Amino acid sequence: DSQGETTSRKIEVKKIYRSSDGIDYLSGFCYLREAYRNFRTDRISEIVSLETGEIYRSPQAFIEQYGIFSTPQLEKLQIFIHILSYLARADRNIDDCELNIISALVDDYAQGESKERILSYARSHKPTKKDYLAEVEKLRFFDRKDLSYLVIMAERLINADGKVTKKESEFFDVLKSSV
C-alpha cells in the first residue's frame, strides 16, 4: 500500500489504464474494502488470476496479457469505449443496437486478434460516473476530427434504442460541452 505495508486483496479488475504521469493502474472492486479502488502496479508484487490460477510474478506480465490498449491510437479507443459504454449503460440496460455501435467504433480502430480482445473488453467494461467524467476531461487533448467522430457515435448510441432517458441526455450534454 502507499505506506509500504504488504496486504493481500481480492479484486475484480474493471479497467487497466495509464495515468498522465505514466504509471499503470488496475482499477476495480476490492472485496476487502467493499468499494472500488485503484491499485498502482508499481506497488503490486504478485497477481493470481482467480479464473485460471495463473500466477503473474510481475504486474507487467498481467498487463501485457490484457494490455490491449498499447498504442496511442488504441489508448484513444479505450477512452472512447469508456465514454460510450457509460452512455450505453446510463439507462441501466445495454441493448444489442448499442453494442453494435460500440463494435463499429472498434472496427474503425482495431483489427485481427486485438480487435476481438477489445470487443470482449468493451462488452464487459462497466465504467462508473467518475470514470466517465475523468475520460471526458481527457478529451481536451484530442483533435477536432476525433471529437466530432466521438460525438456522432455517442449521439447514435443514445438514440439507437428509440428512447433517450434524462440521464443519457444529461451525460451527452456533458460530453458535447467538453468538445
Salt bridges, closest charged atoms under 4 A:
GLU12 OE2 - LYS14 NZ 2.93
ASP24 OD1 - ARG18 NE 2.94
ASP42 OD2 - ARG40 NH2 2.74
GLU46 OE1 - ARG57 NH1 2.25
GLU75 OE2 - ARG18 NH1 3.79
ASP107 OD1 - LYS115 NZ 2.72
GLU113 OE2 - ARG117 NH1 3.58
ASP131 OD1 - LYS15 NZ 3.24
GLU135 OE2 - HIS82 ND1 2.35
GLU135 OE1 - LYS138 NZ 2.79
GLU137 OE2 - ARG140 NE 3.02
ASP146 OD2 - LYS76 NZ 2.66
ASP161 OD2 - LYS163 NZ 3.41
